[in-house]
Amino acid sequence: MRVTKPTIITSAFVMAAGLMSCRLMDVNHGSEVSAIEASTNADLQKSASVVNDSVENSVDKQLQEAEKNQASEKHAIYFLHDSTEIDSEFMSVIEKQSQKLLENSDYVLILEGHADERGSREYNIGLGEERAKAVAKIMQARGVSNEQLEIVSYGEEKPASLEHTETAWHLNRRVNLIPQRTQK
């Protein structure tokens, strides 16, 4: 689940009764977050600040919850640009997942290969597949059966982040490790 922080626009205008009104809009979704009225500009600014802080806290909680849910559902191994080499910091993730598979023959591990948006669609599908195969190769060397590993490549089609920054691209260059119970 991708949760984005809303961009807040604050507008003030004078109403016929001499009250000022402020509407806070979530620009990403075009919906009104809150509307407040105040008798002075200072009251208006104070009220808008309180509402804005409330919205920010709510969104921060949603982001934290989404990250926690994502972390509990799957693990990810991240790669450098245009690379299939696995950094040593991710070896413990591979070791733990390998051990879980060895102890639980009724599970398979889906290895989802991903790439950032740079490069052609075809190239990125191939790169995602090669990344997933690199993880599978290490797991097989640890004794995991080929039947317990499923390789899928999405290339750039399912980004973790839609932004166009180095940080976003880093999040998109990954292999997700998703355990799944087999049907018996």
VODRENZA-236300 format. One record per residue (C-alpha): x, z, y; residue in one letter. Coordinates in steps of 0.1 Angstrom, whole numbers, padded with zeros to 4 digits, always signed. Layout:
N
XZYA/...
# end
This chain:
184
+0000+0000+0000M/+0014-0010+0034R/+0005+0013+0062V/+0014+0003+0098T/+0015+0025+0128K/-0012+0014+0152P/-0001+0002+0186T/-0021+0021+0212I/-0033+0006+0244I/-0047+0029+0270T/-0071+0016+0297S/-0086+0037+0325A/-0115+0027+0347F/-0140+0043+0370V/-0176+0047+0359M/-0206+0048+0383A/-0210+0086+0380A/-0174+0091+0392G/-0160+0098+0358L/-0130+0081+0344M/-0130+0068+0309S/-0102+0060+0285C/-0104+0040+0253R/-0076+0040+0227L/-0075+0008+0206M/-0057+0001+0174D/-0044-0033+0183V/-0035-0042+0147N/-0071-0038+0136H/-0090-0043+0169G/-0109-0011+0164S/-0116+0017+0188E/-0098+0049+0178V/-0113+0072+0204S/-0130+0073+0237A/-0128+0101+0262I/-0141+0109+0296E/-0126+0131+0323A/-0134+0139+0359S/-0098+0135+0372T/-0069+0112+0365N/-0048+0143+0354A/-0076+0153+0329D/-0077+0117+0317L/-0040+0116+0311Q/-0040+0150+0293K/-0070+0140+0271S/-0054+0106+0263A/-0022+0124+0253S/-0040+0148+0230V/-0059+0119+0213V/-0027+0098+0210N/-0008+0127+0194D/-0036+0132+0170S/-0036+0095+0160V/+0002+0095+0157E/+0001+0126+0134N/-0026+0111+0113S/-0007+0078+0109V/+0025+0097+0101D/+0007+0116+0073K/-0007+0083+0059Q/+0029+0068+0059L/+0043+0099+0041Q/+0015+0098+0016E/+0020+0061+0009A/+0058+0065+0005E/+0052+0095-0019K/+0026+0075-0040N/+0049+0045-0041Q/+0079+0066-0052A/+0059+0083-0080S/+0045+0049-0093E/+0078+0030-0095K/+0114+0030-0088H/+0134+0003-0069A/+0169-0010-0070I/+0181-0027-0038Y/+0205-0055-0034F/+0228-0070-0008L/+0219-0104+0008H/+0222-0133-0017D/+0235-0110-0045S/+0226-0099-0080T/+0253-0072-0081E/+0239-0037-0087I/+0254-0010-0065D/+0267+0021-0083S/+0243+0043-0064E/+0214+0028-0085F/+0230+0033-0119M/+0214+0067-0123S/+0180+0052-0118V/+0187+0026-0145I/+0201+0054-0168E/+0170+0076-0164K/+0146+0047-0170Q/+0166+0035-0200S/+0165+0070-0215Q/+0127+0073-0210K/+0122+0040-0228L/+0144+0051-0257L/+0124+0082-0260E/+0090+0065-0256N/+0087+0034-0277S/+0050+0030-0266D/+0062+0020-0230Y/+0074-0012-0216V/+0092-0015-0182L/+0082-0043-0159I/+0112-0055-0139L/+0098-0072-0108E/+0125-0092-0090G/+0121-0098-0052H/+0140-0115-0024A/+0138-0115+0014D/+0123-0145+0032E/+0156-0162+0039R/+0162-0192+0016G/+0138-0216+0000S/+0108-0204-0020R/+0123-0219-0052E/+0157-0203-0045Y/+0142-0169-0039N/+0121-0171-0071I/+0153-0178-0090G/+0172-0150-0072L/+0145-0125-0080G/+0146-0134-0116E/+0184-0131-0117E/+0182-0097-0101R/+0157-0085-0127A/+0179-0100-0155K/+0209-0081-0142A/+0190-0048-0145V/+0177-0058-0180A/+0212-0065-0191K/+0224-0031-0182I/+0194-0014-0199M/+0199-0035-0231Q/+0236-0024-0231A/+0222+0012-0231R/+0202+0005-0262G/+0168-0005-0247V/+0150-0031-0268S/+0143-0065-0253N/+0107-0060-0264E/+0104-0031-0240Q/+0115-0051-0209L/+0093-0076-0191E/+0109-0097-0164I/+0088-0111-0135V/+0100-0127-0103S/+0080-0129-0071Y/+0108-0141-0049G/+0097-0136-0013E/+0060-0137-0022E/+0054-0099-0022K/+0075-0083+0005P/+0078-0045+0009A/+0080-0051+0046S/+0066-0080+0067L/+0090-0074+0096E/+0118-0098+0104H/+0147-0073+0107T/+0178-0064+0086E/+0161-0032+0075T/+0130-0051+0064A/+0150-0077+0046W/+0170-0049+0028H/+0137-0034+0016L/+0126-0068+0003N/+0157-0075-0018R/+0148-0054-0048R/+0139-0050-0084V/+0109-0027-0089N/+0109-0008-0122L/+0073-0002-0133I/+0067+0017-0165P/+0035+0007-0184Q/+0020+0021-0216R/+0016-0006-0243T/-0018-0013-0259Q/-0018-0001-0295K/
# end
